[in-house]
């Protein structure tokens, strides 16, 4: 696992701010930055076991949910997992489908992480009071 310094993480977060300047007012950044920071942290924690989780999931996906959850958490060594083939670098590689891909990425987490993300109401926020949601695209 590549250990990122505080400065690298700060630079990454501010790069997201620059991307959000169009749809978000300065005082609205926090509505996107905090959930994206948490999401990025989950992504970094799971990165070393991502390939193993995807391989394991393919073998057990037809089993009951409790078995799937138990075995995938065992594979990650954490109390959560993600079964999406996407990760942050892949999300950023497809900016034209970012909203749809982020929503799919979040929905591929274990239920405990989805609950955390739901509490941020990230998918419900509408930048600049507009009609489109950043994550849901509606």
C-alpha positions in Angstrom: 0.0 0.0 0.0 1.3 3.4 -0.9 1.3 5.7 2.2 0.1 9.2 1.3 1.3 12.1 3.3 -0.9 14.7 4.8 0.1 17.2 2.0 -0.8 14.7 -0.7 -4.2 14.1 0.8 -4.8 17.9 1.2 -3.8 18.4 -2.4 -6.2 15.7 -3.6 -9.1 17.2 -1.6 -8.5 20.7 -3.0 -8.3 19.3 -6.5 -11.8 18.0 -5.9 -12.8 21.5 -4.8 -11.5 22.9 -8.1 -13.7 20.4 -9.9 -16.7 21.4 -7.8 -16.4 25.2 -8.5 -18.9 25.1 -11.3 -21.8 23.3 -9.6 -21.1 24.3 -6.0 -20.8 27.6 -4.2 -17.8 28.1 -1.9 -20.0 27.6 1.2 -21.5 24.4 -0.2 -18.1 22.6 -0.7 -18.5 20.9 2.7 -21.6 19.1 1.5 -19.5 17.3 -1.0 -16.0 17.4 0.4 -16.7 15.6 3.7 -18.5 12.6 2.2 -15.9 12.4 -0.6 -13.1 12.4 1.9 -14.8 9.6 3.9 -15.4 7.7 0.7 -11.8 8.2 -0.4 -10.6 6.9 3.0 -12.7 3.7 2.6 -11.3 3.3 -0.9 -7.7 3.6 0.4 -8.3 1.1 3.2 -9.7 -1.5 0.8 -7.2 -1.0 -2.0 -4.8 -3.7 -0.9 -7.5 -6.4 -0.9 -9.6 -5.2 -3.8 -8.6 -7.9 -6.3 -9.0 -10.6 -3.7 -12.4 -9.4 -2.7 -13.6 -9.3 -6.4 -12.2 -12.8 -7.0 -13.8 -14.2 -3.8 -17.2 -12.4 -4.6 -17.4 -14.1 -8.0 -17.1 -17.5 -6.2 -19.7 -16.8 -3.4 -22.1 -14.3 -4.8 -25.0 -16.9 -5.0 -24.6 -17.7 -1.3 -26.8 -16.2 1.4 -26.0 -12.5 2.3 -24.7 -13.4 5.7 -22.1 -15.8 4.3 -21.1 -13.3 1.6 -20.7 -10.6 4.1 -18.7 -12.7 6.5 -16.3 -14.1 3.9 -15.7 -10.7 2.2 -15.1 -9.0 5.6 -12.7 -11.8 6.4 -10.9 -11.2 3.0 -10.6 -7.4 3.7 -9.7 -7.8 7.4 -12.2 -5.1 8.0 -15.9 -4.8 8.9 -16.7 -3.6 5.4 -16.1 -4.3 1.8 -16.8 -3.0 -1.7 -17.6 -5.3 -4.7 -17.5 -2.7 -7.4 -14.8 -3.0 -10.1 -14.4 0.8 -9.7 -12.1 2.6 -7.4 -11.2 6.3 -7.1 -8.7 6.4 -9.9 -11.2 4.6 -12.2 -14.0 7.0 -11.2 -11.8 10.0 -12.1 -10.9 8.4 -15.5 -14.5 8.7 -16.7 -15.6 12.3 -15.8 -18.5 12.1 -18.3 -20.2 9.4 -16.2 -19.0 10.5 -12.8 -22.3 10.9 -11.1 -23.7 7.5 -12.3 -20.4 5.8 -11.4 -20.1 7.3 -8.0 -23.6 6.2 -7.2 -22.9 2.7 -8.4 -19.6 2.6 -6.4 -21.3 3.7 -3.2 -24.1 1.1 -3.7 -21.4 -1.7 -4.0 -20.2 -1.1 -0.4 -21.4 -3.3 2.4 -24.5 -2.0 4.1 -22.7 -0.4 7.1 -20.8 1.9 4.7 -23.9 2.6 2.7 -25.6 3.7 5.9 -22.8 6.1 6.7 -23.0 7.6 3.2 -26.8 7.8 3.5 -26.4 10.0 6.6 -24.4 12.5 4.5 -27.4 12.7 2.1 -24.7 13.1 -0.6 -26.9 11.7 -3.3 -29.7 14.1 -2.4 -27.8 17.3 -2.5 -28.4 19.6 -5.4 -25.6 22.0 -6.1 -26.5 25.8 -6.3 -30.1 24.9 -5.5 -30.3 23.4 -9.0 -32.5 20.6 -10.3 -29.8 18.0 -10.9 -28.3 15.9 -8.2 -24.5 15.4 -8.4 -24.7 11.7 -7.6 -28.1 10.6 -8.8 -28.0 12.7 -12.0 -31.7 13.6 -11.7 
